[in-house]
Amino acid sequence: MYIFVCQMSFFVLFCIPKDIITDFRKIFFNIFHNFKGGFTMSTRHRNLIKNIYIKKFRKLKEIKFDIAERITVIAGHNGIGKSSILGLIANGSELKGHHSYFDKIFQSKFEEIFHLDINYDYTKNKEDKYSVLLKYEYNNHEIYKHCTVTKHGKRLRVVPRNVDEEGKQIKQTISDVGPDAKVPIPTLYIGMSRVIPIGESKREHYTLTQTTIHEEDLRYLIECFKQILGDEDFNEERVSKQYLKYSTKRSIGPDFQNYSYKSISLGQDSLSSILTAVISFKKLKRELGDQYHGGILVIDEVDACLHPSAQRNLLEVLDAAAKKLDLQIICTSHSLTV
């Protein structure tokens, strides 16, 4: 595996099969990169995920890398475990008590996104168990969470437990973070269900309604669509809200003047989900006020179904959102443009 790191604005992880480069520890290096708009230091307190160390998880072994304060991109071959890394990161944190525009709390559960197999992913043997260590900066404290697959009845779960820097379990609360609790940082995971084609879905499973959202969020949504995909005629008073039963596909998108939302392209559909997440954090920041200390947005295949020019425009939008909303955006990509 080959790692390329740009820590100022972006962190980029390229994954190459193990048979090409086998010594992970010799290939880490750092590069400072000035992205358009420069790097802005914030004097406000932020809660962050700092790094991830994967001792063992499926194909992934002895991998450690830092998470940038703004955008982290993970790229590589199919089937190497990029999406699993995203799932593990998203599983470690959450914020209850507030709902996103997805009508869900700011939370992601690994077992609800990825299949955990009793025959391959779970063992009672401590030496063979999966082992992942997440490091956070929370309320000016360093918090370490050790994650492994546990069995609760018939269910398998990935549980983050308090540990010290060496991975030794701490059975007590640290800075309001319980021994088996997730770190209270609002987190959203945007997966590939967002590009399930509407036209190929069963009509009885698909729901589309028109609704209203905060004026500021509606204006932002429309402006971003225009910036990323080009000018269109939109209804500036309401949005389209979709939900596909038996899936995690749900989002808010612009109400187009010239055609039904059911007729949108996969690129437009994918973008709707990503921007629904961004405006969810805008909504949360308004609700929390001074108690808002940033969030984590995880996006699988950020480039999916988008033209290269749209991919570049999307990155500019996400970079601006990361700065304004104190977001850490972590995504995977197969795109050379990204």
C-alpha positions in Angstrom: 0.0 0.0 0.0 1.3 3.5 -0.9 0.3 6.5 1.1 0.5 10.1 -0.1 -0.3 12.8 2.5 -1.3 16.5 2.1 -2.1 17.6 5.6 -2.8 21.3 5.2 -5.9 21.2 3.0 -6.2 17.7 1.9 -5.0 14.3 3.0 -4.8 11.8 0.1 -4.4 8.1 0.6 -3.6 6.0 -2.4 -3.9 2.2 -2.0 -1.8 -0.2 -4.1 -1.9 -3.9 -3.6 0.2 -5.5 -1.0 2.4 -7.4 -3.4 3.7 -4.2 -4.9 4.8 -2.5 -1.6 4.8 -4.6 1.5 6.4 -2.4 4.2 3.8 0.1 5.3 6.0 1.8 7.9 8.5 3.0 5.4 6.1 4.9 3.1 4.6 7.6 5.1 5.6 11.2 4.3 4.0 14.7 4.6 3.6 17.5 2.2 2.1 20.9 2.8 -0.2 22.0 0.0 -1.8 25.4 -0.4 -5.3 24.9 -1.8 -7.2 27.7 -3.5 -8.2 30.2 -0.9 -5.3 29.3 1.4 -5.4 27.7 4.9 -7.2 29.4 7.6 -6.4 28.7 11.3 -9.4 28.8 13.5 -9.2 30.1 17.1 -12.4 28.3 18.0 -12.3 25.0 19.9 -12.9 22.1 17.5 -13.6 18.4 18.2 -11.6 16.3 15.7 -10.7 12.8 14.8 -6.9 12.9 14.6 -5.9 9.5 13.1 -6.7 5.9 12.6 -4.5 2.9 13.2 -5.7 -0.4 11.7 -3.8 -3.3 13.2 -6.1 -5.8 11.6 -9.4 -5.5 9.8 -10.1 -7.9 6.9 -7.5 -7.2 4.3 -6.2 -4.1 6.1 -3.2 -4.7 8.3 -0.7 -2.4 10.1 -2.0 0.9 8.5 -1.9 4.2 10.3 -2.6 7.7 8.9 -3.6 11.1 10.1 -7.0 12.7 9.2 -6.7 16.3 7.9 -8.7 19.1 9.5 -10.6 19.7 6.3 -10.6 17.1 3.5 -9.1 13.6 3.4 -9.3 11.6 0.2 -8.6 7.8 0.0 -8.0 6.4 -3.4 -7.0 2.9 -4.7 -7.8 -0.3 -6.4 -11.2 -2.0 -6.0 -11.7 -4.4 -3.1 -8.7 -3.2 -1.1 -10.8 -1.9 1.8 -11.3 1.8 1.2 -15.0 1.8 2.1 -14.3 -0.3 5.2 -12.0 2.5 6.4 -14.8 5.0 6.0 -17.2 2.8 7.8 -14.8 2.4 10.8 -14.2 6.1 11.0 -17.9 7.0 10.8 -18.8 4.3 13.4 -16.7 6.0 16.2 -18.7 9.1 16.7 -22.3 10.4 16.8 -24.5 13.2 18.2 -27.9 12.3 19.5 -30.8 14.7 20.2 -30.7 16.5 16.8 -31.9 15.4 13.5 -30.5 15.9 10.0 -32.4 16.6 6.8 -32.2 12.8 6.3 -34.7 12.5 9.3 -32.1 10.7 11.3 -29.7 11.6 14.1 -26.1 12.4 13.3 -24.9 8.8 13.6 -23.6 5.9 11.5 -23.4 2.3 12.5 -20.9 0.0 10.7 -23.2 -3.0 10.9 -26.1 -1.1 9.2 -23.8 -0.1 6.2 -21.7 -3.2 5.8 -22.4 -6.9 6.3 -20.6 -8.5 9.2 -20.2 -12.2 8.8 -20.2 -14.5 11.7 -17.8 -16.9 10.0 -15.2 -14.4 8.8 -15.5 -11.3 11.0 -16.0 -12.7 14.5 -13.8 -14.8 16.7 -13.5 -15.4 20.4 -9.7 -15.7 20.1 -8.2 -12.5 21.3 -5.1 -12.9 19.1 -7.2 -13.1 15.9 -9.8 -10.4 16.7 -9.9 -7.3 14.5 -8.2 -4.3 16.1 -8.7 -0.7 15.1 -7.6 2.4 17.2 -9.2 5.8 16.6 -7.6 8.9 18.2 -9.8 12.0 18.8 -9.3 15.5 20.2 -12.4 16.2 22.2 -13.0 19.0 24.7 -9.2 19.6 24.6 -8.6 16.0 25.7 -7.1 13.1 23.8 -9.6 10.3 23.5 -8.6 6.9 22.2 -11.2 4.3 21.0 -10.4 0.7 20.4 -12.8 -1.0 17.9 -13.4 -4.7 17.4 -16.3 -6.9 16.3 -18.4 -8.1 19.2 -21.4 -10.4 19.4 -24.6 -9.4 21.2 -27.1 -12.3 20.9 -27.2 -13.0 17.2 -26.1 -9.5 16.2 -22.5 -8.5 15.4 -21.4 -4.9 16.1 -18.3 -2.8 16.0 -18.0 -1.3 19.5 -15.6 1.6 20.3 -14.2 1.3 23.8 -12.1 3.8 25.8 -8.4 2.8 25.9 -5.1 4.6 26.5 -2.6 5.4 23.8 -1.2 1.8 24.0 -4.6 0.3 23.6 -5.2 -0.8 27.2 -8.9 -0.6 28.1 -10.1 2.1 30.4 -13.4 1.2 32.1 -14.3 4.8 33.0 -15.7 8.0 31.5 -13.2 10.4 29.9 -14.3 14.0 29.4 -18.0 12.9 29.3 -17.2 10.1 26.9 -18.5 6.8 28.4 -16.3 3.6 28.3 -18.4 2.0 25.5 -19.9 5.2 24.1 -19.2 6.9 20.8 -17.4 10.2 20.9 -20.1 13.0 20.8 -19.1 14.5 17.4 -22.0 14.8 14.8 -21.2 12.4 12.0 -22.9 11.6 8.7 -22.1 8.8 6.3 -23.1 9.1 2.6 -23.0 5.7 0.9 -23.6 4.4 -2.6 -27.3 3.8 -2.1 -27.6 7.4 -3.1 -27.1 6.4 -6.8 -29.7 3.6 -6.9 -31.6 4.6 -10.1 -35.0 6.0 -9.4 -36.4 4.6 -12.6 -35.3 1.1 -11.8 -36.8 1.1 -8.3 -40.3 -0.3 -7.6 -42.8 2.5 -7.6 -44.5 1.3 -4.4 -41.2 1.6 -2.6 -40.4 5.1 -3.8 -41.8 8.2 -2.1 -41.4 11.8 -3.5 -42.8 14.8 -1.8 -42.4 18.6 -1.9 -41.5 20.3 1.3 -39.9 23.5 2.6 -36.6 24.0 4.5 -34.9 26.9 6.1 -34.6 29.8 3.6 -30.8 30.0 4.1 -30.4 26.2 3.4 -32.7 26.4 0.3 -30.7 29.3 -1.1 -27.4 27.5 -0.4 -28.7 24.2 -2.0 -29.7 26.0 -5.3 -26.5 28.1 -5.4 -24.4 24.9 -5.0 -26.3 23.1 -7.7 -25.7 26.0 -10.1 -22.0 26.2 -9.2 -21.4 22.5 -9.6 -23.6 21.5 -12.5 -24.5 24.8 -14.3 -27.5 27.1 -14.4 -31.0 25.7 -14.2 -34.5 27.0 -13.4 -35.5 26.0 -9.8 -38.5 26.6 -7.6 -37.0 28.9 -5.0 -39.7 28.3 -2.4 -39.6 24.5 -1.9 -37.6 21.4 -2.4 -38.1 17.8 -3.4 -37.7 15.1 -0.7 -37.2 11.5 -1.7 -37.1 8.2 0.2 -36.6 4.6 -1.1 -38.0 2.0 1.2 -35.8 -0.9 2.2 -32.7 1.2 1.5 -30.8 4.1 3.0 -31.5 6.2 -0.1 -33.1 9.5 1.0 -32.2 13.1 0.3 -33.5 16.6 -0.4 -32.9 18.2 -3.8 -34.0 21.3 -5.7 -37.5 21.4 -7.2 -36.8 21.7 -10.9 -39.0 23.9 -13.0 -38.8 22.1 -16.3 -38.9 18.4 -15.3 -39.9 16.1 -12.5 -37.3 15.2 -9.8 -38.0 11.6 -10.7 -36.3 12.3 -14.1 -33.0 13.6 -12.7 -29.6 12.1 -13.6 -27.5 9.9 -11.3 -25.1 12.7 -11.0 -27.8 15.1 -9.8 -29.1 12.4 -7.5 -25.7 11.8 -6.0 -25.1 15.5 -5.5 -28.5 15.9 -3.8 -27.4 13.5 -1.1 -24.0 15.1 -0.5 -25.5 18.6 -0.3 -28.3 17.3 2.0 -25.5 16.3 4.4 -23.9 19.7 4.1 -27.1 21.7 4.8 -27.8 19.3 7.7 -24.6 20.6 9.4 -25.6 24.2 8.6 -28.9 23.4 10.3 -27.2 21.8 13.3 -24.8 24.8 13.7 -27.8 27.1 13.9 -29.5 24.9 16.5 -26.4 24.5 18.7 -24.9 28.0 18.4 -21.8 28.3 20.5 -22.1 24.6 21.5 -21.3 23.6 17.9 -17.7 22.4 17.7 -17.5 20.9 14.2 -18.5 17.6 12.6 -17.5 14.7 10.5 -18.8 14.0 7.0 -17.9 10.7 5.3 -18.6 10.2 1.6 -18.1 7.0 -0.3 -17.0 7.5 -3.9 -17.4 11.3 -3.9 -16.9 11.5 -7.6 -19.7 9.0 -8.5 -21.6 9.8 -11.7 -20.1 13.3 -11.9 -18.3 14.8 -14.9 -14.7 15.8 -14.2 -15.5 19.5 -14.3 -18.4 18.9 -11.8 -16.0 16.9 -9.6 -13.6 19.9 -9.4 -16.5 22.3 -8.7 -17.8 19.9 -6.0 -14.4 19.9 -4.3 -14.4 23.7 -4.2 -17.9 23.6 -2.6 -16.8 21.0 0.0 -13.6 22.8 0.8 -15.5 26.1 1.5 -18.1 24.1 3.6 -15.3 22.4 5.6 -13.9 25.8 6.5 -17.2 27.5 7.3 -18.7 24.6 9.2 -15.5 23.2 10.8 -16.1 19.9 9.0 -13.7 17.1 8.5 -14.7 15.6 5.2 -13.3 12.1 4.5 -14.1 10.4 1.2 -13.0 7.7 -1.2 -12.5 8.2 -4.9 -11.4 6.4 -8.1 -11.1 9.8 -10.0 -7.8 11.2 -11.2 -9.5 14.6 -11.1 -10.2 14.3 -7.4 
